[in-house]
């Protein structure tokens, strides 16, 4: 998700960003709060209404960020890397580098978020109480933020994966059954049930109560939760199918290599058209220099192909996201998704060993799923279809 986000900063190696959908919900929440403050405090000026609406909305998302930061700091303390924290339309998400290795760690990471939100609710309640009627603006801001953080803590404790409550449920089932996969499936099923419940509840809120805005929002949250739960099962199946495989197990060693001084016209005529290949490594004396694809060739006007060489159009080696031969295949797949690339070179001490392509990795995945008695479910298509070579 961080790839579709505006990066803000980095905290202890964690990339922090906001997804483009955040800007939409920020405007909606700000407008809702401004309307609310105007109704409750009509004696305030329009500037005061908007200023407090914007400030409260920003602090609400800061609260969500602190919720995710609590998860992240506990994960880091347990030796689990955290790749990113992203704020988006439905809240926030902290992307861990790997799953916890035992139930207690899972529980501690999961409970940290609701505890942080609960403490924020208490803190803002104290601010509102101390402000009283003397400082109306501060009292209104603190009162709303206190209630919304309490709701955030309680909602996240609902036992539906991937909510924090669902992760706590998985930790408990994992502890009892000693089976992580089984615990994940059960917790994800609970997440799907909760998701469907929210969708039905949202529809009823619109039909019975007539509150279509809240009902639609509730249904969207349910839809998101259902999809997230389904995706978690898929990811578990993928990790299970590819578990134990490393990059050198699936890399292709007969990678087509061309010189960086080859003209683009010769590359097209002598290599692309004759072999049908769309991707070539650029190397000199066995040392990788870059990668050239048909997509990059087409980015150069055809009338310039005779005068342009491969080195001018290729992706430089420092932007190739190369991996070591012992890198787990699941990490390679994650790298492809995160960086939106279709080829990953395998190198050691700067020397090229082989290449892993998205198509080949997916063929390995399909074969392992079938051999393991699993069918490649439709959501697996999310890993396919992006081919810009």
N, C-alpha and C positions, 0 to 999 in steps of 0.2 A: 504493500500500500504506500510505502514511503516514496516509491518511484513515481506516483501520481500526486505528490504533495509538494507544497512549498516548504523548503527546509528553513528552519528558524535558527537553530543553534545545535551544539553538541554538549551533552553533560555526561561526564565520566565515560566517554566513548559511545554514548547513545545518541543517535541522530533524532532530533526532535523536529517535527513538521506538522503542518495542517493540510489535510486533504481538501481538494477543491470544493467538496460538498459542505465543508465547514462554513464557508463564507455565506452559503445560502441559509443555513440554519441560524447563523449568527444574526443575520438581518431579521429573520422571522422572530427570534427570541427577543431581540432588542425592540422590535415593533410591539410585540405582545407586552413586554414590561413597561414600555412607555405608555401604552394604552391603560394598563393596570394602574400605574402611578397617577395618571391624569384623572382616572375615575375615583381613586381613593384620596387624592390630595388635589382637588380642583383649584385651591388657592395658590398652588405653585405656578410659576411661569412655564411657558412651553420649553424654554431653554433648560430649566431645571428638570422637567420631565424627561427630555431627551438625554441630558447629561447623566442623570441617574440610571436611565435605561441602558445606555451604552456601558457605563461603569459596572453595573450589576451583571450584565451579560458577559463582559470580559472576565469578571471575577468568577462567574459560574464555570467558564471554560478553564480558568486557572485551577479551580477546584477539581475538575475532571483530570487535568494534567497531574496534579498532586496525587490523585488517586492512582493513576498509572505509574507515577514515579515511585510510590510506595511499593507496588508490585516489583518494579525494576530493581530498586535498591536491595530488597530482600533476595531477589534472584541473584544479583551480583555477589551478595554476601555468602550465598550458597555455592558460588563458583559457576553459575550459569550465565553465559554471556547474553546481553540484551542488545538486539540490533537497532531497534527504533521504537519511538513513541509517536503515534500519529493521532491527532484529533480529527474527527470526521463527523458526519451528520448524526450518527447514533451514539456519539460519546467519544471514547478513546480506546486505543488498543496498544499494548506493549508487546512487541514481537520478540520472543525469546529465541536464543540461538539453538536451544535444544530442550527437550522435555526433561522435567525433574527425574532424578534417578531413584527416588523412593517416595512413598506416600506422605511422610511427614513434611518433606520439602515442598511437595505440591500443596499441602494444606497451608503451610506457613506463607507461601507466596500468594495463594488465593485470598487468605483472610486479611492480608495487609491492606488491600484496597478498601474494603468496607470499614476497617478500623480507622483508616485515614479520613474517610468521608464522615464517619461518626464524630471524630475529633473536630473536624471542620464545622460540622453542624453545631457542636457544643460551643466552639469558639465564636461563631457568628451569633449564636443565641446570647452569649454573654455581651457581645458588642451591642446588640439590639437592646438588651436590658439596661445596660449602663447608659446608652444614649437617651433612652426614654423620650419624653415629649419635647425636651429641650433641643435635641438634635434630630429632627424629624427625618431628614435625608438619610443619616447614618442608621437610624432605627429601622426605616423601611428597607434599606439595602441589607442590613444584617438579618432582619426577620425573614426575608425571602430566601436568602442564601442559606440560612439555617435549616429551613424546611426542605429546600430542594436537595441539600446535601444529605439530610436524613432519609429522604425518599430514595436518593441514589444508593445509599448504603443498604437500605432494606430491599430495594429492587434487585441489587446485585447478589443478594443472599438467596434469591429464588433458586431452587435446585434444578436449574436448566442449563446444561452446557451449551456455549462456552462462558456463560455468566460465572461470576466468582462462586456462587452457590453450587453451580454445576461442577466446578472444579473441586470444591470441597467434597461434594458427593462422590466424585471419581476417586478422590484420595481415600475416603472411607471404604468404598467398595474394593479398591486396590489393596488396602490394608487387610481386608477380610479375606478376599479371594486369592491374593498374591498373584493376580493376573491383570497386567496393565491393559492389554487389548480388550479383555472382557469388561473391565471397569469403564474404559472409554466408550465402548458400544452402549452400555447401559446408561451412562451419563448423557451421551449424545441423544439417545432415544428420549430421555426425559426433556432434553432441550427442544426436540422436535414437538413433543406434546405441549410444552409451555408455549412454544411459538404458535402452534395451531390455536391454543387457547386464547392468546392475545389477538390473533386475527379474528376469531369469532367474537371476542369481547369488543373489538373495535367496530365490527359491523353492527353489533347489537346497540352499541353506544350511539351510532348514527341513526339507526332505524327507530329505536325505542325512545331514547332521550332527545334525539335531534341534534346532538353535538357532533356534527360531521367532521370538524377539524380535529378534535381530540380523538375521535374514533378512527379516522384515517391514519393519524400519527401512530396510534396504538397498533393498528393493523400492520403498518410498515415495520414497526419494531418487531412484531411477531414474525413477519416474513423474513426479516434479516436474521433473527435468531434461529429460525428453522433452517435457513440456508447455511448458516455458520455451523450448526450442529451436523448437518449432512456433510459439509466439507471436512469437518474434523474426522469423521469416519473414513472418508476417502483418503485423507492424508495419512491416517494410521495404516490403512491398507497398503498405500504406496511405500511407506517406510518399512512395513513388514516384508513386502515383496522384494525390496531392494536392500534389505538389511544384510550386512556382511560383505557387500560388493564395494570395491574401491575403484578409482578412476582407471587404473591400469588393467582392470579386469574387462572393461568394456570399450576401451579406446581403440580406435582404428589406427594401425601403424602405417598403412600404405597411403599416407596423405599426399595429395598432389601438391608439388612445390614448384613455384616459379620464381624467377629473379625479379628483384625490385626495379631493374633497369629495362625490363621488357615493356614494349609499348602496349598501350591498351588495345590498339588495333590488332596486334599480334596475339595478345591474350584472348581476345574474342575469336579470331579466326582459327588459331592453332590449338586452343585449349577448350574454350567454352563450347563452341559450335561442334567440334569434333568429338568431344567426350560427353557433352551434356551436363558436365559438372558446373555448379554455380558458385563454388567456394574454393579458394586456393590459399595455401599458406605461402608466405613470402619469407625466404630464408637464404642465408649465404654461408656456405661451409658448415651446414648443419645447425647454425645458430639462428633461431627464430627472430625475424625482424617485424613481422606484421601479418595481416590477413586481408585479402581482397575478395569481394563478393560481386556478383552480377549487379546487385542493387547499387553498389558504390560506383561501378563502371557506368551504369545508366545515369548516374547523377552528373557525369561529365558530358557536355555536349558532344554529339557524335563527330562533328567536324574537327574536334580537337583530339580525337583518339590517336591519330598518327603522331602527334607532337607531345602527348602526355605519356608518362611511364607509370608503372604499377606503384612505385614508391610514393608518388604524389597523391594517389587516390586511396591507398590502403589505410586500414586502421593500424595505428602504431602499436608496438608490442606492449607499451605501458598502459594501454587501454583495452587489452584483450581479456583481462580477468583469467589468466592462466591458473591452473591448479597443479598440485603435486600428485605424483602417481598413487600415493597412499590416501588421498582425499576420499572420504565416503561418497558413494554415488548420490545418496540423498542430499548431501551438501552441494553437489554439482547441479542437481535439479533445482535446488533452492536458489543457487546463484543465477541460473538461467532465468528463473522467474523474476528474481529481484532486479536484475540488470537488463532484462528483456533482450537476451542474446540467444542466438541459435547454435553457436559453436563455441566450444571451450577447449583450448589447447592444453595438453598435458606436458609439462616441462619439468626438468630437474637440472639445477645449476645453470639455468639459461639455455639448455639444450632441449630441442624438441624431441619428445618421445612418441606422441600420437595426438589424436584429435577425437573429441566426443561431440557428436551432433545431436540436436534435439530429436530428430527423427529416429536415429539409432537408439538413443536412450529410451524412447517411448516403445520401440519394438522390444527391447529387453524387458521393460516394465510389463508390457502386455503378455509376453511369454511367461514371466514369473508369476503373474496373476493367474493365468490359465493353468500353469503347472501346479500352483498351490490350491487349485479348486475354487478360485474367485473369478468372477466375471468382471471385465472392465466396464464399470458403470458409466452412464452418460456423462456425469460430471467430470470424468477424466478428460473430456474434450477441452477443459480449461487449460490443459497443458499443451494442447495441440493448436494447429491452425495459424500460428503466427510465424510466417516464413518471409523474411525480407531479404533473402539472399539473392 
